[in-house]
Amino acid sequence: MSLRTRLILTHVFIIFLTLAILAVSLAIILRDYQRQVQLSRLGDAVVPLAFQARAMFLNDVPPREALTRLQQQAGNIGSVIIVTDKGLVLADAAYGLTNRTITLTPIVRTEAPRGFFWGTHTLRPGRVVLYAAIAAGQIGGQNVYVALANVERPFFETLDEIGWSLVVAGGITLLVSLLVALVLARSIARPITRLTQATEAIARGQYDHRVAARGRDEIGRLATSFNTMAAQVQSARQMEKDFVANVSHELKTPLTSIQGFAQAILDGTAQDLDSARRAAHTIFEEAARMARLAGDLLTLARFESGQLPMARDPVDLNELLPRWVERCRARANATGETLTTVLDPLPEIIGDAGRLEQVVTNLVDNALKYNRPGGAVTVTAKSSARLSATKSSILAWRRVVDPPPPQWITISVADTGEGIPPEDLPRLFERFYRGDKARVSFDSRSGGGTGLGLAIAKEIVTAHGGAITVESELGRGSTFTVRLPARA
Ligand code: ADP
């Protein structure tokens, strides 16, 4: 059953139930009202009869005769009953109640005069006598009441009378509520149907499909989160596509080169030893580049699957950092660049020295690679100062109470190169992202990058609980900064 049908049926059921409860309550209220009206009519008429009866009982008129006279007086308003205060009927003309006992209940309604009694007596099912009584003196030392009685209209007779009106009113209400339910169900079901269609579209591969998100209600919020999810799926799919395209492209270039040079050796184009050696050298370089690419891809894939073992050893950067930078010295000398290291005393950190070396050498390598000839590369390392315990006794006391704030180590690698265009900055740490200059420089330089270095660096730094950022000014150079938490 569709959601819409279920909503309509629920509405109709609730309206039907409400109508039924309303009808029953109305019938009961009506019956009570009718009884009140009938009782007050009988009550009004019984007062003069009681006066007359009192006079007759004082003159010792027997109950039977008194009854006949009183009935004449009452006319057709009701039948007269003479009853003792214990409820024993002394005389009754119409209902054959003589010598039987009936109940007398005081009327307690505030607006009714005191001294009135009422009661009902069931003659047979569906035939109930309703009476109002009032004290009328004594007969033979016994308190007696004069009651005026009438047959009460049966409940179902009343219901029968108003039944049709109720059915008509109920029918109209049901019809109107059905229309409202239809509109409401449509307005609730339609956005859900749209969302379902959108989900199916995404499943079919239409990742750009979105739904109109209106309002801040549950459905509006669902539509917004659906759109966010769809955007994420779309971007993940795009990244996947880009990744495959990039890997194929990065593999194709060196492979074409290898194939070409190998062909030259085979068909004798590279005849002399020198040409053959040059061809073999290029083949070697390209194969090395492919191996680097495969290695980088493997590292990233392991990061993604959480399979890359990351040591958690104490690392003393005071000793290691200068050593890592020195490894790049030869390259700096070759390009005539100056490589300077400015180190503050650094606290120990916990991490993987081998992986951290990879980050630092990658940053220094890039700085040298994208620098201008004869430029400068500066590696600076600092640690954020912890609160000094000697500053004041209050601070010292607070240090004991609060855990000390985390201490950070900042390593920055600054160059004096061309700088990075602002539009490239947000994408620099994406896989395979390479600036225009880098793409051009790759083919002309042996040992060109893969565009994965910064992506790997970011993964390593993040795994150490740190962050990597970049600032750059066109024409003045770039600074890459790594922040790592010191050992607590
Ligand atoms: P690559 O192997 O191309 O160097 P990376 O991931 O290390 O790959 O760097 C990505 C891109 O970031 C580079 O292609 C280059 O465009 C840019 N880049 C990185 N470092 C620098 C730098 N110091 N100066 C200018 N551009 C840089």
Residues whose N, C-alpha, C, O or C-beta is under 5 A from the ligand:
A	BS01	ADP	N366 A367 Y370 D415 G417 G419 I420 L428 Y433 R434 G435 A438 G449 T450 G451 L452 G453 L454 A455 S478
